[in-house]
Amino acid sequence: MSSKNVLLVEGESDRGFFEGVCKLWVVDVQPVPVLTPRDSGHRRDSKQAAFDVLEKTYLPQLADGQIERLAIVVDSDQHDNGGGFARTLDQLTQRLTPAGYQQRAGSGAGGLLFGHSDGLKDLGAWLMPNNADDGMLEDWIQLNLHPGEAVLMRHVKDSIDQIPGVPKFKKLWRSKAEVATWLAWQAEPDHGLWQAAKPDLLDDTAPQLQALKTWLMQVFPSN
């Protein structure tokens, strides 16, 4: 790997989104490759696969100097489906603690940072949507919509409420259905999350957007 940095995400849609926001925020994605578990040798992409790759591939590479800076972004998902913020954070710390990483005091809603006793660079983690609540990347997008998109998103929600019978998608995927529909109603209809990474769709002044941007800059400083 030519880069000494890695931003690990769950899958292709997440990669497309983060590559998009990095370009939107003028963060060069070349020295910070956005990689999925499959990119890293795993047979599948998922949150658990990302945790496996973190533990078995990238923590050893940090220890021996093959890479210098690492961050992971995964969904917290829902408690009722076996996930949730608390469980996801516990799964993460179970992998980081044996490797010598402890959460930095004060890190949390603005992004998690884990320091190492041997002086390695801080490892970053962001548990979607906001390092506190259950949910996923699509919930983060809805937290950071441009004000001009609020009316359209409200119409999306109302339309989904009026689906006859029982919706085909699972209840826990409601936010995915909402964002996918919202993207399908844009000037360039598309369901790919990379389409959301546009200045007229996201609110650059939103606190959670600014927090994510600051966290990325902190984990992967330009100097």
N, C-alpha and C positions, 0 to 999 in steps of 0.2 A: 504494500500500500504506500503510495507516494506521499499522502497527507499524514500528518501527525495528529489529526483531529478526526473525531467521529461523532455524528449526531445519529443515534439509533432510534428508529421509529417502528411501529407495528407492521406496516404494510405499504403497498403501492400508493393508495390514496393519501395516506399521511405524508409520504415522501413528496408527492406532487404538491401538496399544500405547503409544506415547509420550504421546498425549493422556491415556490412562488412568493412566500412572504419574505424570504431572504433577499430575493431580487427586489421586491417592493420596498424593503427597508434599506436597500443598498448594502446588504451584507453579502460578500463574495462567497458563493456556495462551493467554489472549487477547493479552497483550503479547508472547508468544513463539509465533506461529503455527507449527504443524508442517506443512510443505509437502512435496509430492512433485514430481518433475520435471514431471508433467502440469499441476499447479497453476501451474508456473512457465513454461508455454508450450511444453514439449517434447511431442513426439508420443507418447511412451511412458514408462512407469516402469521403471527398472532402475538398477543401480549405475552403469553407464556413462553413462546419461542423467543421473544425479545429478551425476557428475563434469563432464559437458558444461554443465549448468546452473550449477554452481558457477563454472566458468571463464568462461563467456560472458555470464552474467547477474548473478550475485551479487558476484563480485569487482569488476566495474566499478561496481556500485551501492555497494559499500563505499568504493571510491576516491572517488566523487563525493558521498558523504554521504547517498544515498537510504536506506541502511540503516546501522546502527551496529554491530550485533553479529550474528555468524553462526556457526553450528555445523553440521556435517554428520555423519550417522551412516550407515554402510554396512557390509555384511557383508564379512569378509575372504574368505569362501568357501574352497575347497580348492585346494591347489597342483596336485593331479593333474588338476583341471578347468580349469587355466589361471589360477586365482586364487591364494589364499594371502595370509597377512598381509604378507610382504615385498613381493610384487608390488603389493598394494593400496596399501601405504604409498608405494611408488615412484610409482604412478600419481597419487596425491594430491600428493606433493611436486613432481612434474613440472608440475603446474598452479599450485601455490602459489609456487614459487621465482621464476618470471618476474614474478609480481605483487608481489614484495618481501617475502614471508613466509618465515620460517625457524622451525624447530621450537625451542621453548623448552627449554633445558637442564633436565633433571629431569622433564619431562612424558613420560608413557608409559603404564604399566599403569593409572594412575588417570585416564586421559584425555589426549589430545594437545592441546597448545596451540601456536599459531604466532603469533609476534610480527612486527610490521611495522616497518621502519626509519623510517617517517614518523610513528610514534606512534599509528597506528590501534589500535582495540581488538583484543585477542587473538582470533584465529579458533580455534574448537574443532573437534576431530575425534575421533570414537570409532569404531574399527574392531572390529566385533563378531567374537568375543565379548568379548575382554579386552585388546585392543591389543597382543597378543603372539602368539596362536595362530591357526591356521586355524579357520574356522567361521562361524557366523551367529547371528542374534538368538535362534533357538531354543536354541542351545547356551548362550547367556547365561542364558536362563530356567532351564535345567536346573542351572546353577551356583548359582542363587539360589532354589531351591525351598524352601518352608516345610518344616521337618522332618516335619510330619505328612503331606506328600505323597510322601515318599521311597518308602514301601511301594507305593503305587499306581503310581508311575513305574517301579519295578522290575518290577511285574506287566505294565505296558505293554511294556517291553523284552523280557521273556520271551515275551509273546504274539506280538510281531513276529518274534522268532526262530523261532517255530513256524509261520509262514505257509507253507503247502504250496507247493512249487516255488520259483520265483524271484519275489521281490516285484515288483510292477508299478512301484514307484517306484525311481528311481535311487539307488545306494548313497550318493551325496553328499547326498541329501535325507533320509537316515535320521533325523536329529534333527527335521526338519519332521514326519515321520510320527509320531514319538514324541510330540511336543508336541500335535499335532492329535488324536491318540488320547486322550491324557491329558485334554485339554479336553473331548472328547466324553464322557468318563466322569465329568464333574463334575455337581453338583446341577442346574446349568443348562447342559445340553450345548450346546457351540458350538465351532466350530473357529477362530473369530476370535481373533487374538492379544490383542486388547483385553481378552478375558475373563481372561487371565493376570494382569492388573494389579489384583489384589485382595489385601488384607492377609492373608487366610487361605491364599493360594496362594504368595505370595512371602515370603521371610524377610528382614524389614527389618534384621536384624543381620548378614546375609551381607556379607563384605568387598567383593565386586564390586558388589553393589547399593548399598552406601554410597559406593563410588567413583564410580559413575555419577551418583548424586544430588549428590555434592559437585562433580563436574565440571560438571553442568548449572547449579548455583548460581554456580559460578565464571565460566562463560561469560556467563550471563544473571543478574547480580546484581539484587536487588530495588531497590537505590537508584539 
